[in-house]
Amino acid sequence: MMNFINGLLKCRRGPWEMVATILIAAGVIMLMQPLVLWLYTYSFIVTLVGTVMFIIVSHFPE
């Protein structure tokens, strides 16, 4: 856990890619759920932020 936090603070690719991937997955889950309208409303924004974040952090050092 501490290694993950240190990786985030030092802008390492692995931990930030994991955060971006979780955002993308959360956005897709938000899009597919039929119960809560505000989750569906913000699903595209969350997926888009995760995708752009993944593109940016793919240029971070290992």
N, CA and C atoms as an extended XYZ file, in Angstrom:
186
Properties=species:S:1:pos:R:3:atomname:S:1:resname:S:1:resid:I:1 pbc="F F F"
N         0.828       -1.195        0.000 N   MET     1
C         0.000        0.000        0.000 CA  MET     1
C         0.873        1.260        0.000 C   MET     1
N         1.896        1.249        0.838 N   MET     2
C         2.779        2.417        0.905 CA  MET     2
C         3.543        2.599       -0.404 C   MET     2
N         3.875        1.466       -1.057 N   ASN     3
C         4.576        1.533       -2.330 CA  ASN     3
C         3.683        2.167       -3.398 C   ASN     3
N         2.379        1.863       -3.363 N   PHE     4
C         1.424        2.450       -4.300 CA  PHE     4
C         1.337        3.960       -4.101 C   PHE     4
N         1.252        4.406       -2.847 N   ILE     5
C         1.155        5.841       -2.550 CA  ILE     5
C         2.437        6.559       -2.960 C   ILE     5
N         3.592        5.937       -2.692 N   ASN     6
C         4.859        6.547       -3.112 CA  ASN     6
C         4.930        6.667       -4.637 C   ASN     6
N         4.412        5.667       -5.342 N   GLY     7
C         4.389        5.718       -6.805 CA  GLY     7
C         3.504        6.844       -7.316 C   GLY     7
N         2.381        7.083       -6.632 N   LEU     8
C         1.507        8.191       -7.028 CA  LEU     8
C         2.192        9.529       -6.803 C   LEU     8
N         2.824        9.663       -5.663 N   LEU     9
C         3.480       10.935       -5.336 CA  LEU     9
C         4.674       11.217       -6.231 C   LEU     9
N         5.346       10.167       -6.691 N   LYS    10
C         6.523       10.348       -7.546 CA  LYS    10
C         6.168       10.315       -9.029 C   LYS    10
N         4.866       10.314       -9.346 N   CYS    11
C         4.379       10.315      -10.737 CA  CYS    11
C         4.947        9.155      -11.536 C   CYS    11
N         4.824        7.953      -11.008 N   ARG    12
C         5.237        6.753      -11.722 CA  ARG    12
C         4.070        6.220      -12.541 C   ARG    12
N         4.384        5.563      -13.642 N   ARG    13
C         3.363        5.133      -14.587 CA  ARG    13
C         2.414        4.088      -14.015 C   ARG    13
N         2.913        3.078      -13.353 N   GLY    14
C         2.091        1.955      -12.903 CA  GLY    14
C         0.901        2.343      -12.035 C   GLY    14
N         1.122        3.039      -10.921 N   PRO    15
C        -0.012        3.406      -10.071 CA  PRO    15
C        -1.010        4.340      -10.746 C   PRO    15
N        -0.531        5.288      -11.533 N   TRP    16
C        -1.446        6.217      -12.199 CA  TRP    16
C        -2.245        5.524      -13.289 C   TRP    16
N        -1.639        4.549      -13.993 N   GLU    17
C        -2.388        3.785      -14.986 CA  GLU    17
C        -3.479        2.967      -14.308 C   GLU    17
N        -3.206        2.458      -13.109 N   MET    18
C        -4.218        1.709      -12.375 CA  MET    18
C        -5.399        2.608      -12.005 C   MET    18
N        -5.111        3.824      -11.556 N   VAL    19
C        -6.178        4.768      -11.215 CA  VAL    19
C        -7.002        5.106      -12.460 C   VAL    19
N        -6.340        5.339      -13.586 N   ALA    20
C        -7.047        5.653      -14.828 CA  ALA    20
C        -7.903        4.479      -15.285 C   ALA    20
N        -7.392        3.277      -15.161 N   THR    21
C        -8.149        2.091      -15.545 CA  THR    21
C        -9.371        1.903      -14.659 C   THR    21
N        -9.227        2.162      -13.378 N   ILE    22
C       -10.366        2.063      -12.454 CA  ILE    22
C       -11.420        3.109      -12.811 C   ILE    22
N       -10.996        4.313      -13.182 N   LEU    23
C       -11.953        5.340      -13.607 CA  LEU    23
C       -12.707        4.924      -14.867 C   LEU    23
N       -11.997        4.348      -15.823 N   ILE    24
C       -12.652        3.897      -17.048 CA  ILE    24
C       -13.665        2.800      -16.728 C   ILE    24
N       -13.273        1.834      -15.907 N   ALA    25
C       -14.183        0.746      -15.534 CA  ALA    25
C       -15.390        1.278      -14.757 C   ALA    25
N       -15.158        2.226      -13.862 N   ALA    26
C       -16.264        2.805      -13.096 CA  ALA    26
C       -17.230        3.535      -14.028 C   ALA    26
N       -16.708        4.237      -15.023 N   GLY    27
C       -17.566        4.928      -15.980 CA  GLY    27
C       -18.420        3.974      -16.788 C   GLY    27
N       -17.849        2.845      -17.186 N   VAL    28
C       -18.614        1.856      -17.948 CA  VAL    28
C       -19.687        1.221      -17.068 C   VAL    28
N       -19.353        0.915      -15.832 N   ILE    29
C       -20.342        0.355      -14.902 CA  ILE    29
C       -21.455        1.369      -14.646 C   ILE    29
N       -21.085        2.633      -14.487 N   MET    30
C       -22.091        3.681      -14.299 CA  MET    30
C       -23.016        3.774      -15.509 C   MET    30
N       -22.477        3.555      -16.697 N   LEU    31
C       -23.265        3.631      -17.920 CA  LEU    31
C       -24.260        2.474      -18.021 C   LEU    31
N       -23.886        1.300      -17.524 N   MET    32
C       -24.727        0.119      -17.690 CA  MET    32
C       -25.750       -0.083      -16.582 C   MET    32
N       -25.627        0.616      -15.476 N   GLN    33
C       -26.587        0.398      -14.390 CA  GLN    33
C       -27.895        1.127      -14.689 C   GLN    33
N       -29.045        0.519      -14.376 N   PRO    34
C       -30.327        1.122      -14.747 CA  PRO    34
C       -31.049        1.857      -13.616 C   PRO    34
N       -30.449        1.992      -12.435 N   LEU    35
C       -31.200        2.436      -11.272 CA  LEU    35
C       -31.050        3.910      -10.931 C   LEU    35
N       -29.846        4.434      -10.979 N   VAL    36
C       -29.593        5.797      -10.494 CA  VAL    36
C       -29.285        6.697      -11.694 C   VAL    36
N       -30.128        7.692      -11.899 N   LEU    37
C       -30.000        8.543      -13.080 CA  LEU    37
C       -28.741        9.399      -13.056 C   LEU    37
N       -28.336        9.921      -11.882 N   TRP    38
C       -27.160       10.793      -11.856 CA  TRP    38
C       -25.885       10.010      -12.142 C   TRP    38
N       -25.836        8.698      -11.814 N   LEU    39
C       -24.676        7.887      -12.196 CA  LEU    39
C       -24.602        7.758      -13.719 C   LEU    39
N       -25.754        7.515      -14.333 N   TYR    40
C       -25.805        7.429      -15.794 CA  TYR    40
C       -25.429        8.764      -16.430 C   TYR    40
N       -25.864        9.851      -15.826 N   THR    41
C       -25.601       11.187      -16.372 CA  THR    41
C       -24.108       11.489      -16.416 C   THR    41
N       -23.381       11.125      -15.380 N   TYR    42
C       -21.952       11.444      -15.303 CA  TYR    42
C       -21.045       10.322      -15.815 C   TYR    42
N       -21.612        9.257      -16.342 N   SER    43
C       -20.797        8.118      -16.769 CA  SER    43
C       -19.873        8.480      -17.928 C   SER    43
N       -20.352        9.264      -18.887 N   PHE    44
C       -19.508        9.630      -20.015 CA  PHE    44
C       -18.335       10.497      -19.570 C   PHE    44
N       -18.600       11.434      -18.673 N   ILE    45
C       -17.529       12.318      -18.173 CA  ILE    45
C       -16.451       11.497      -17.456 C   ILE    45
N       -16.877       10.557      -16.613 N   VAL    46
C       -15.912        9.733      -15.863 CA  VAL    46
C       -15.095        8.884      -16.822 C   VAL    46
N       -15.746        8.282      -17.815 N   THR    47
C       -15.025        7.470      -18.800 CA  THR    47
C       -14.049        8.327      -19.607 C   THR    47
N       -14.477        9.514      -19.991 N   LEU    48
C       -13.618       10.414      -20.761 CA  LEU    48
C       -12.413       10.870      -19.941 C   LEU    48
N       -12.629       11.229      -18.694 N   VAL    49
C       -11.517       11.645      -17.826 CA  VAL    49
C       -10.530       10.496      -17.647 C   VAL    49
N       -11.035        9.282      -17.440 N   GLY    50
C       -10.152        8.121      -17.303 CA  GLY    50
C        -9.348        7.856      -18.556 C   GLY    50
N        -9.976        8.013      -19.716 N   THR    51
C        -9.278        7.773      -20.977 CA  THR    51
C        -8.190        8.817      -21.226 C   THR    51
N        -8.519       10.085      -21.028 N   VAL    52
C        -7.526       11.148      -21.210 CA  VAL    52
C        -6.398       11.007      -20.192 C   VAL    52
N        -6.764       10.654      -18.966 N   MET    53
C        -5.752       10.451      -17.924 CA  MET    53
C        -4.821        9.299      -18.302 C   MET    53
N        -5.366        8.210      -18.868 N   PHE    54
C        -4.541        7.084      -19.269 CA  PHE    54
C        -3.571        7.490      -20.381 C   PHE    54
N        -4.037        8.290      -21.319 N   ILE    55
C        -3.171        8.755      -22.400 CA  ILE    55
C        -2.039        9.612      -21.851 C   ILE    55
N        -2.353       10.481      -20.900 N   ILE    56
C        -1.328       11.362      -20.326 CA  ILE    56
C        -0.320       10.566      -19.506 C   ILE    56
N        -0.798        9.683      -18.629 N   VAL    57
C         0.134        8.988      -17.732 CA  VAL    57
C         0.922        7.905      -18.454 C   VAL    57
N         0.525        7.541      -19.671 N   SER    58
C         1.332        6.573      -20.413 CA  SER    58
C         2.679        7.167      -20.816 C   SER    58
N         2.837        8.487      -20.653 N   HIS    59
C         4.111        9.142      -20.946 CA  HIS    59
C         4.954        9.337      -19.688 C   HIS    59
N         4.446        8.940      -18.528 N   PHE    60
C         5.214        9.047      -17.287 CA  PHE    60
C         6.342        8.022      -17.280 C   PHE    60
N         7.396        8.266      -16.510 N   PRO    61
C         8.470        7.280      -16.436 CA  PRO    61
C         8.049        6.046      -15.645 C   PRO    61
N         8.702        4.932      -15.934 N   GLU    62
C         8.438        3.689      -15.205 CA  GLU    62
C         8.806        3.903      -13.788 C   GLU    62
